[in-house]
Amino acid sequence: LGCSMPETMDLIPLCWAVGFGGQMFDGNTQRWTPVAWNSKELCELDRVTVLVTSAGQMQIFVNGKFRLDGPQAIPRADEKPLFALVALAGSAQSVRFHPQARLPQIGNHNETNNYKACAAMQGFSSATKGRLVELYNNCLSARRVTNGNSLHGGLLGDGPLRRRRIGWY
């Protein structure tokens, strides 16, 4: 990706995203499709967890509850690292990364860190963010600095997602 962030996330090669007015983007097909969840439903302080399972299925949890299955056939992160990608657009004004976040309870899985990542995500990248994004709190938090029509509110994690037994998050 380099150091410049495109105006919209779907311009990033091989990205997968959910939200955006009730849509998801599949980097394999380069298509937007409707989903049964809209990120506009989020309220301040809601906690969103994104999991990419070992089988390549994106899953979205809000406040610990499963909300939807997102794009499928995402390449395994042990083949090519996966990075968090956030768009501060629409009603989304800010985001905070929680480095010690735990995956919500899924079935009878008791998630533990069985994998060691050399350089797992610790915050957001100050080098790869939209021009309308301001980072603070040691790059753990970001906010959109204007409500104008420009969409340059994207940001990228500063390292790959953490590997866990069940997948990457």
Phi, psi and chi 1 to 4 in degrees:
 res  aa     phi    psi   chi1   chi2   chi3   chi4
   1 LEU       -  -27.8 -177.1   61.8      -      -
   2 GLY    78.0 -153.3      -      -      -      -
   3 CYS  -104.7   -3.3  -71.5      -      -      -
   4 SER  -102.9  141.4   64.6      -      -      -
   5 MET  -103.3  124.7  179.1   64.5   68.1      -
   6 PRO   -67.0  165.2   19.6  -25.9      -      -
   7 GLU   -67.4  -33.0 -171.9  158.9  -13.9      -
   8 THR  -126.7  148.3   62.2      -      -      -
   9 MET   -65.3  -30.9  -58.3  -60.5  100.8      -
  10 ASP   -69.4   -4.0   56.7   -7.3      -      -
  11 LEU   -89.0   -2.8  -63.3  176.1      -      -
  12 ILE   -87.7  126.5  -63.5  173.8      -      -
  13 PRO   -60.5  137.2  -15.9   25.6      -      -
  14 LEU    49.6   63.3  -71.7  177.7      -      -
  15 CYS  -121.4  156.4   80.7      -      -      -
  16 TRP  -131.3  134.2  -64.2  -94.0      -      -
  17 ALA  -146.9  153.3      -      -      -      -
  18 VAL  -135.1  145.0  173.7      -      -      -
  19 GLY   128.6 -127.5      -      -      -      -
  20 PHE    50.2   55.1  -52.1   95.2      -      -
  21 GLY    68.6   35.1      -      -      -      -
  22 GLY    82.2   35.1      -      -      -      -
  23 GLN  -133.5  160.9  -61.9 -176.2   80.6      -
  24 MET  -129.4  152.1   71.7  177.0  179.8      -
  25 PHE  -114.7  130.6 -178.2   75.7      -      -
  26 ASP  -108.6  113.1 -174.3  -34.7      -      -
  27 GLY   -65.7  -22.4      -      -      -      -
  28 ASN   -71.4  -42.2  -69.4  -41.4      -      -
  29 THR   -97.2  -13.6   63.3      -      -      -
  30 GLN    60.0   37.7  -63.1  -68.3  -60.8      -
  31 ARG  -127.7  147.0  -69.8 -161.4  175.5  120.1
  32 TRP   -93.6  137.6  -70.5   95.6      -      -
  33 THR  -136.6  150.3   55.7      -      -      -
  34 PRO   -70.9  149.0    7.9   -8.2      -      -
  35 VAL  -131.2  165.8  -66.3      -      -      -
  36 ALA   -86.1   15.7      -      -      -      -
  37 TRP  -136.2  141.1  174.8   72.7      -      -
  38 ASN  -122.1  126.9 -168.5  -33.0      -      -
  39 SER   -64.2  -14.0   56.7      -      -      -
  40 LYS   -64.7  -17.2  -72.2 -178.0 -177.3 -179.3
  41 GLU   -72.7  -14.8  -61.6  170.0   11.4      -
  42 LEU   -68.1  144.6  -66.5  171.7      -      -
  43 CYS  -115.4  163.6  -62.9      -      -      -
  44 GLU   -55.8  136.7 -171.5  173.7   -5.6      -
  45 LEU    76.8    1.3  -59.4 -179.4      -      -
  46 ASP   -62.8  145.1  -82.4  -11.9      -      -
  47 ARG  -110.3  118.8 -172.5  171.5  -73.9 -153.5
  48 VAL  -105.7  128.7  177.2      -      -      -
  49 THR  -115.9  130.6  -55.4      -      -      -
  50 VAL  -112.7  124.6  178.1      -      -      -
  51 LEU  -117.6  134.5  166.0   70.1      -      -
  52 VAL  -110.5  111.8  177.1      -      -      -
  53 THR   -68.4  165.3   68.1      -      -      -
  54 SER   -59.8  -22.6  -64.0      -      -      -
  55 ALA   -86.4   -0.1      -      -      -      -
  56 GLY    87.9   19.6      -      -      -      -
  57 GLN  -100.4  122.9  171.7   74.0   62.3      -
  58 MET   -79.7  135.4 -178.7 -174.7  -72.1      -
  59 GLN  -129.7  141.3  -63.4  179.6  -26.8      -
  60 ILE  -113.7  132.0  -54.0  -62.6      -      -
  61 PHE  -122.0  139.8  -61.5   81.9      -      -
  62 VAL  -123.1  122.4  177.9      -      -      -
  63 ASN    52.0   40.7  -61.8  -37.3      -      -
  64 GLY    84.0   -2.3      -      -      -      -
  65 LYS  -109.4  134.8  -65.8 -174.7  167.5   94.3
  66 PHE   -61.8  133.2  174.2   78.9      -      -
  67 ARG  -113.0  -42.9  -67.5  -53.6  -56.3 -100.6
  68 LEU  -167.8  159.5   79.8  141.1      -      -
  69 ASP   -88.4  131.5  -76.4  -37.0      -      -
  70 GLY   -98.2 -150.2      -      -      -      -
  71 PRO   -57.4  153.8  -22.0   31.5      -      -
  72 GLN  -114.9  174.4  -58.2  176.8   46.2      -
  73 ALA    59.4   33.6      -      -      -      -
  74 ILE   -73.8  129.7  -63.1  171.6      -      -
  75 PRO   -56.7  144.7  -23.2   32.9      -      -
  76 ARG   -61.7  134.1  -68.1  177.6   52.2   92.2
  77 ALA   -69.4  -14.3      -      -      -      -
  78 ASP   -80.5  -10.0   50.6    1.0      -      -
  79 GLU   -91.1  -39.7  -63.6  168.1    5.3      -
  80 LYS  -150.7  126.5 -171.2  167.4 -172.3  170.0
  81 PRO   -57.6  144.5  -18.8   28.5      -      -
  82 LEU  -102.4  135.9  -68.8  175.8      -      -
  83 PHE  -118.0  145.9  -74.1   77.4      -      -
  84 ALA   -70.8  140.0      -      -      -      -
  85 LEU  -133.4  124.0  177.7   63.9      -      -
  86 VAL  -125.3  136.8  177.0      -      -      -
  87 ALA  -112.1  116.0      -      -      -      -
  88 LEU   -89.5   90.9  -67.8  176.1      -      -
  89 ALA  -142.4  169.3      -      -      -      -
  90 GLY    59.1 -127.2      -      -      -      -
  91 SER   -84.4   -7.9   60.5      -      -      -
  92 ALA   -75.7  114.3      -      -      -      -
  93 GLN  -101.9  -30.0  -62.9  -65.2  -45.7      -
  94 SER  -154.4  165.5   63.2      -      -      -
  95 VAL  -149.5  150.4   63.9      -      -      -
  96 ARG  -132.7  133.2  177.2  175.4  167.1   85.4
  97 PHE   -92.0  133.7  174.2   66.9      -      -
  98 HIS  -110.4   97.6  -64.2  -88.1      -      -
  99 PRO   -60.2  -28.5  -10.3   15.5      -      -
 100 GLN  -100.3   15.4  -57.7  -55.1  -40.9      -
 101 ALA   -59.9  144.1      -      -      -      -
 102 ARG  -106.7  147.6  -62.6 -167.1   52.8   83.0
 103 LEU   -67.4  138.4 -172.0   64.1      -      -
 104 PRO   -58.4  154.1  -23.1   32.4      -      -
 105 GLN   -60.5  126.1 -172.7   66.7   27.7      -
 106 ILE  -122.8  110.4  -58.9  173.2      -      -
 107 GLY    56.1 -129.9      -      -      -      -
 108 ASN  -105.0   20.1   60.1    3.5      -      -
 109 HIS   -76.3  130.7  -67.7  -72.5      -      -
 110 ASN  -110.5   97.0 -176.6    8.1      -      -
 111 GLU   -70.3  126.3 -167.8   59.3   43.8      -
 112 THR  -130.9  158.2   57.3      -      -      -
 113 ASN   -85.2   97.8 -174.5    5.4      -      -
 114 ASN   -96.1    0.3  -63.2  -32.9      -      -
 115 TYR  -124.3  143.3  -61.8   85.2      -      -
 116 LYS  -109.6  121.2  -58.7  -67.2 -177.7 -156.1
 117 ALA   -99.5  134.9      -      -      -      -
 118 CYS   -67.8  -42.3  -64.9      -      -      -
 119 ALA  -138.1   62.6      -      -      -      -
 120 ALA   -70.4  157.2      -      -      -      -
 121 MET   -54.1  130.2 -178.4  177.6  173.4      -
 122 GLN  -117.8   -8.5  -64.7  -61.5  -49.9      -
 123 GLY   173.7 -159.7      -      -      -      -
 124 PHE   -99.1  150.6  -64.7  109.0      -      -
 125 SER   -79.1  124.8  170.8      -      -      -
 126 SER   -76.2  -17.0   59.0      -      -      -
 127 ALA   -87.0  -25.3      -      -      -      -
 128 THR  -126.1   87.5  -49.7      -      -      -
 129 LYS  -152.0  158.5   65.6  179.5 -173.3   59.0
 130 GLY   -67.0  157.2      -      -      -      -
 131 ARG   -70.4  -14.1   60.8 -177.8  166.9   82.2
 132 LEU  -101.9   19.1  -61.5  179.5      -      -
 133 VAL  -110.3  133.5  172.9      -      -      -
 134 GLU  -114.8  126.4  176.2 -177.9   75.0      -
 135 LEU   -95.1  146.2  -64.2  175.0      -      -
 136 TYR  -153.7  179.2   59.9  101.3      -      -
 137 ASN    57.9   49.6 -168.4   21.7      -      -
 138 ASN    56.1   39.6  -66.6  -38.1      -      -
 139 CYS    67.6   16.2  -66.1      -      -      -
 140 LEU   -86.3  -19.9  -67.5  175.2      -      -
 141 SER  -127.4  151.5  -59.3      -      -      -
 142 ALA  -144.1  149.7      -      -      -      -
 143 ARG  -140.2  153.5   65.0  179.7  148.0 -120.2
 144 ARG   -80.2  132.8 -162.1  165.9   37.0  159.4
 145 VAL   -92.8   -5.0  -65.3      -      -      -
 146 THR  -150.5  156.8 -177.2      -      -      -
 147 ASN  -105.2   20.1  -70.5  -29.4      -      -
 148 GLY   -65.5 -176.0      -      -      -      -
 149 ASN   -79.5  -14.0  -68.8  -29.4      -      -
 150 SER   -68.8  143.9 -177.5      -      -      -
 151 LEU  -101.8    8.0  -62.8  174.4      -      -
 152 HIS   -70.3   64.0  -72.8  -82.6      -      -
 153 GLY  -120.5   27.4      -      -      -      -
 154 GLY   -90.8  150.6      -      -      -      -
 155 LEU  -149.2  158.6   60.3  155.9      -      -
 156 LEU  -125.4  147.1 -162.9   64.1      -      -
 157 GLY   -64.2  154.6      -      -      -      -
 158 ASP   -85.0    0.6   64.6   -3.5      -      -
 159 GLY  -164.3  173.4      -      -      -      -
 160 PRO   -68.6  157.7   19.3  -25.6      -      -
 161 LEU   -62.5  152.4  -64.3  176.4      -      -
 162 ARG   -73.0  140.5  -66.7  179.4  -66.7  169.7
 163 ARG   -91.2  130.9  171.2   70.1  161.7  113.7
 164 ARG  -126.7  171.5  -56.6  -64.9 -171.8  178.0
 165 ARG   -56.6  -41.9  180.0  172.6   32.0   95.9
 166 ILE   -85.4  -17.6 -163.9  167.2      -      -
 167 GLY   159.6 -150.6      -      -      -      -
 168 TRP  -119.9  135.0  -67.1  -97.7      -      -
 169 TYR  -155.4      -   71.5   96.4      -      -
